[in-house]
Amino acid sequence: YTMKKLILLFFLPFFISFSYAATFTSIASANWAAATTWSVVGVDANGIPDADDNVTITGFTVTMNGNPGACLSLTINGVANWGQIRTTNVGAGGLTMNAGSSITGTATGTLNVAGAFTATSAAASVNIGRCNLNVTGTATMNSTGVGSVNLTNATGTKTFGNLVIPGNFNNAVNIPITINGNLQNDGTYTVGTGQVTFGGAATDTIRGTSTTAFTSLRIN
């Protein structure tokens, strides 16, 4: 009995497992769920992004065919495209879209973001097209120069936590949006004719140095 107990204690440390985050960068226009799409820095079991990994789409079109896809953070410097009704879940690291990037789709996929969302345009705009975009954290619409952050397709829901607009945010297709927090407009917010719904459990505040002209406003 004593010998068996000692043997168990000796081997116990070898059953402890560790999780390491890897960094994925696109190297081809191909599917999210294909290892050949990515260059990987760090340790990963199968070459496909997981919930603890940081992902950057750079200069390519990645088809979001994960079922579901997952990552800790997602940076889009290219195109994230949905060809099927699939879901990608982004963790606390959040979503970043930089100048010239876009979300597109021939099907209405879903992009869930547990963290913050920052869109930054400069000489080129950021275009958010067909998808269900659900952001739990604060969404910040930055823009400098001639660029703006544009909603470009009327299909799919757009939901944000707090919405902060220091730059240009253009609802070009008059799509309804939901804000489950505060709105701060210090830039140019072209609301269009789409309904803006304020939801969430707490009291919401509309503030900022710029005027926001709502065509249709709903408070839940």
Phi, psi and omega in degrees: 000315180297317180297319179297321179295319179293321179296319179298316180293327181291322184269348184305317181301337183284352179264359178282128182248155181234151178243129181240135177279140176246162177248123182250133176230132182293140177234006180200159170272101187200193186278146174306316188272025177241128182297332182288351178284340196237145161261132187241129173246120184115193185257126176212142188284322188232003178077013179238137183303140176238179187295344180255013185252151176259129189236136174233126172263111187237111171071010181227170173255116178256124178276121189276077185257013174300149187223067356272161169276157182209150173197164177282317177218152180226124174246127181249113171247005178228235183230130168256119189235134176255123174253352178221166177278086181234164183241139170238129181252119179256133186276206187293342177292340171082181182246133174234131173238127182253170186310131179088357182272162180204156168249128182225173176182147167260352172229160184265091175277178182234133175240107178262129183237113181283335181261210181273164175232124177237122176245124184234116177249157178220254177289338178235150184276166169254127184242124179250109187258222188288112175180162166268112182251116183239109183250119179282322183275197181280132175258124182243122182257092179269147170202141174226160180068220185268353185281163175212168174259118190243137164270119193243359180217136186276359181263130180106151181270152177231115184231131181235159169284252167282147177241118181243127185234091173272350183237223182251121178236117191239112173276078189291340185245012173058040182276143174295144174228157178239134177242113181263046183183216183264154172246125173237115183247104175247012182231231178234113179248106176271099187288325187073201181262000179290143181288138174253122181250127173262118180241209180085166186274335185268170174289130182262149182236136172252121184210181178127170182273351181251154178278135175250120183257104180273136171272321180218123184233131179233136179239118180266000000 
